[in-house]
């Protein structure tokens, strides 16, 4: 997958501040994506699915997508989105952030497949 940021300029390592955001005017979007990353990196996803030091693309969320197909993370995202409809706002936000992580895993694996296709 093509990288947008190089080195230490990646604002996703911490919640964007108006003076740091690489995309001025999109600070709120950066904040939401940063929260989704934080949930994956520190929340129950990490506790349940990651081994110490394991990169996100090597975790089961991506391995499972490679093994079972793109329907797997998409179904998980749909479950999270559906669940969010019946929850209070705080819990709904957490479910929606988790759905974003499932969709990101799908994008990562799709991008890998695209790169393989381009090399052929």
C-alpha positions as YAML, in Angstrom:
chain: A
units: angstrom
residues:
- id: 1
  name: UNK
  ca: [0.00, 0.00, 0.00]
- id: 2
  name: UNK
  ca: [1.30, 3.43, -0.87]
- id: 3
  name: UNK
  ca: [2.32, 5.35, 2.24]
- id: 4
  name: UNK
  ca: [1.10, 8.91, 2.68]
- id: 5
  name: UNK
  ca: [3.56, 9.73, 5.46]
- id: 6
  name: UNK
  ca: [7.29, 9.13, 5.80]
- id: 7
  name: UNK
  ca: [9.31, 8.85, 8.99]
- id: 8
  name: UNK
  ca: [8.07, 10.79, 12.00]
- id: 9
  name: UNK
  ca: [5.55, 12.96, 10.17]
- id: 10
  name: UNK
  ca: [2.70, 10.43, 10.57]
- id: 11
  name: UNK
  ca: [0.04, 12.24, 12.61]
- id: 12
  name: UNK
  ca: [-1.73, 8.97, 13.38]
- id: 13
  name: UNK
  ca: [0.78, 8.26, 16.13]
- id: 14
  name: UNK
  ca: [-1.11, 10.70, 18.31]
- id: 15
  name: UNK
  ca: [-4.34, 12.60, 18.11]
- id: 16
  name: UNK
  ca: [-3.97, 15.46, 15.64]
- id: 17
  name: UNK
  ca: [-3.60, 18.98, 16.84]
- id: 18
  name: UNK
  ca: [-4.48, 21.86, 14.58]
- id: 19
  name: UNK
  ca: [-0.81, 22.77, 14.16]
- id: 20
  name: UNK
  ca: [0.32, 19.22, 13.36]
- id: 21
  name: UNK
  ca: [-2.31, 17.82, 11.06]
- id: 22
  name: UNK
  ca: [-0.96, 16.95, 7.64]
- id: 23
  name: UNK
  ca: [-4.36, 17.74, 6.17]
- id: 24
  name: UNK
  ca: [-5.53, 21.13, 7.47]
- id: 25
  name: UNK
  ca: [-9.27, 21.21, 7.94]
- id: 26
  name: UNK
  ca: [-9.44, 17.45, 8.52]
- id: 27
  name: UNK
  ca: [-8.37, 17.43, 12.17]
- id: 28
  name: UNK
  ca: [-11.67, 15.92, 13.32]
- id: 29
  name: UNK
  ca: [-11.31, 13.07, 10.83]
- id: 30
  name: UNK
  ca: [-7.71, 12.51, 11.90]
- id: 31
  name: UNK
  ca: [-8.91, 12.41, 15.50]
- id: 32
  name: UNK
  ca: [-11.48, 9.71, 14.73]
- id: 33
  name: UNK
  ca: [-8.97, 7.56, 12.85]
- id: 34
  name: UNK
  ca: [-6.46, 8.02, 15.68]
- id: 35
  name: UNK
  ca: [-9.07, 6.82, 18.17]
- id: 36
  name: UNK
  ca: [-9.74, 3.72, 16.04]
- id: 37
  name: UNK
  ca: [-6.00, 3.00, 15.90]
- id: 38
  name: UNK
  ca: [-5.73, 3.45, 19.66]
- id: 39
  name: UNK
  ca: [-8.56, 0.96, 20.24]
- id: 40
  name: UNK
  ca: [-6.84, -1.61, 18.04]
- id: 41
  name: UNK
  ca: [-3.42, -1.02, 19.54]
- id: 42
  name: UNK
  ca: [-4.38, -0.84, 23.21]
- id: 43
  name: UNK
  ca: [-7.89, -2.19, 23.61]
- id: 44
  name: UNK
  ca: [-9.47, -5.61, 23.64]
- id: 45
  name: UNK
  ca: [-8.39, -6.23, 20.05]
- id: 46
  name: UNK
  ca: [-4.76, -6.20, 21.10]
- id: 47
  name: UNK
  ca: [-5.49, -8.28, 24.21]
- id: 48
  name: UNK
  ca: [-7.44, -10.93, 22.28]
- id: 49
  name: UNK
  ca: [-5.70, -11.04, 18.92]
- id: 50
  name: UNK
  ca: [-2.13, -9.74, 19.00]
- id: 51
  name: UNK
  ca: [1.07, -11.34, 20.19]
- id: 52
  name: UNK
  ca: [3.64, -9.01, 21.77]
- id: 53
  name: UNK
  ca: [5.33, -6.93, 19.07]
- id: 54
  name: UNK
  ca: [3.17, -8.35, 16.28]
- id: 55
  name: UNK
  ca: [2.49, -5.88, 13.47]
- id: 56
  name: UNK
  ca: [-1.16, -5.19, 12.68]
- id: 57
  name: UNK
  ca: [-0.91, -6.72, 9.19]
- id: 58
  name: UNK
  ca: [0.41, -9.95, 10.74]
- id: 59
  name: UNK
  ca: [-2.41, -10.22, 13.29]
- id: 60
  name: UNK
  ca: [-5.38, -12.54, 12.89]
- id: 61
  name: UNK
  ca: [-7.62, -9.71, 11.70]
- id: 62
  name: UNK
  ca: [-5.53, -9.56, 8.48]
- id: 63
  name: UNK
  ca: [-4.45, -13.22, 8.37]
- id: 64
  name: UNK
  ca: [-8.08, -14.27, 8.67]
- id: 65
  name: UNK
  ca: [-9.01, -11.99, 5.80]
- id: 66
  name: UNK
  ca: [-6.29, -13.58, 3.64]
- id: 67
  name: UNK
  ca: [-7.46, -17.07, 4.60]
- id: 68
  name: UNK
  ca: [-11.25, -16.62, 4.62]
- id: 69
  name: UNK
  ca: [-11.74, -13.80, 2.15]
- id: 70
  name: UNK
  ca: [-12.94, -10.23, 2.24]
- id: 71
  name: UNK
  ca: [-16.41, -11.15, 3.45]
- id: 72
  name: UNK
  ca: [-14.98, -11.86, 6.91]
- id: 73
  name: UNK
  ca: [-13.95, -8.32, 7.94]
- id: 74
  name: UNK
  ca: [-16.89, -6.80, 6.08]
- id: 75
  name: UNK
  ca: [-19.31, -9.01, 7.99]
- id: 76
  name: UNK
  ca: [-17.61, -8.09, 11.27]
- id: 77
  name: UNK
  ca: [-17.92, -4.40, 10.40]
- id: 78
  name: UNK
  ca: [-21.61, -4.85, 9.57]
- id: 79
  name: UNK
  ca: [-22.14, -6.59, 12.92]
- id: 80
  name: UNK
  ca: [-20.46, -3.69, 14.74]
- id: 81
  name: UNK
  ca: [-22.48, -1.09, 12.80]
- id: 82
  name: UNK
  ca: [-25.73, -2.95, 13.47]
- id: 83
  name: UNK
  ca: [-24.90, -3.30, 17.16]
- id: 84
  name: UNK
  ca: [-24.14, 0.43, 17.41]
- id: 85
  name: UNK
  ca: [-27.74, 1.24, 16.45]
- id: 86
  name: UNK
  ca: [-29.10, -0.15, 19.72]
- id: 87
  name: UNK
  ca: [-26.43, 1.16, 22.10]
- id: 88
  name: UNK
  ca: [-26.00, 4.41, 24.00]
- id: 89
  name: UNK
  ca: [-23.81, 6.97, 22.25]
- id: 90
  name: UNK
  ca: [-20.58, 6.15, 24.13]
- id: 91
  name: UNK
  ca: [-20.82, 2.42, 23.43]
- id: 92
  name: UNK
  ca: [-21.95, 3.08, 19.85]
- id: 93
  name: UNK
  ca: [-18.85, 5.18, 19.19]
- id: 94
  name: UNK
  ca: [-16.64, 2.31, 20.39]
- id: 95
  name: UNK
  ca: [-18.43, -0.18, 18.13]
- id: 96
  name: UNK
  ca: [-18.10, 2.15, 15.14]
- id: 97
  name: UNK
  ca: [-14.39, 2.69, 15.80]
- id: 98
  name: UNK
  ca: [-13.98, -1.10, 15.89]
- id: 99
  name: UNK
  ca: [-15.86, -1.37, 12.58]
- id: 100
  name: UNK
  ca: [-13.35, 1.05, 11.09]
- id: 101
  name: UNK
  ca: [-10.51, -1.25, 12.18]
- id: 102
  name: UNK
  ca: [-12.13, -4.24, 10.46]
- id: 103
  name: UNK
  ca: [-12.51, -2.19, 7.27]
- id: 104
  name: UNK
  ca: [-8.89, -1.04, 7.53]
- id: 105
  name: UNK
  ca: [-7.78, -4.68, 7.69]
- id: 106
  name: UNK
  ca: [-9.78, -5.32, 4.52]
- id: 107
  name: UNK
  ca: [-8.11, -2.35, 2.79]
- id: 108
  name: UNK
  ca: [-4.65, -3.58, 3.85]
- id: 109
  name: UNK
  ca: [-5.23, -7.05, 2.39]
- id: 110
  name: UNK
  ca: [-6.86, -5.68, -0.77]
- id: 111
  name: UNK
  ca: [-3.84, -3.41, -1.24]
- id: 112
  name: UNK
  ca: [-1.49, -6.38, -0.83]
- id: 113
  name: UNK
  ca: [-3.45, -8.29, -3.46]
- id: 114
  name: UNK
  ca: [-3.36, -5.30, -5.79]
- id: 115
  name: UNK
  ca: [0.43, -5.08, -5.46]
- id: 116
  name: UNK
  ca: [0.75, -8.79, -6.27]
- id: 117
  name: UNK
  ca: [-1.47, -8.32, -9.32]
- id: 118
  name: UNK
  ca: [0.61, -5.35, -10.52]
- id: 119
  name: UNK
  ca: [3.82, -7.41, -10.29]
- id: 120
  name: UNK
  ca: [2.47, -10.13, -12.57]
...
